[in-house]
């Protein structure tokens, strides 16, 4: 069983309050689809929010543009601001500590532009194969897969 500790020893002194403000975060690699001419795909390490309120995984619009992820569709999502149409891109999210590779369609959302430190959301489609232990008192998150 693979294990991912979301808490870091270099976190601020008030870890429980930081967890409330920032949420459970991990670093993930986001990758463009492999190119046909043998050139390795562009990859970026970015902070991801583990979000039990999100059904699927999402990628920030600006990150998708930086990686030149191909837009393959449009999808309407409803959030606190109501329904809005978003681009859907093709890509891969890699979580090395868990040996997880999430390939496929990701809806682009405005994370950085909205003031978030996160550039990826890992939703319930990711958590479906995991056990998540949320220790709010200690400010510590463990993901088992």
Buried (B, 14 or more C-beta within 10 A) or exposed (E): EEEBEBBEEEBEEEBEEBBEEBBBBBBBBBBBBEEEEEEEBBEBEBBBBBBEEBEBBBBBBBBBEBBEBEEEEEEEBEEEEEEEEBBBBBBBBBBBBBEBEBEBEBBBBBBBEEEBEBBBBBBBEBBEEBEBEBEEEEBBBBBEB
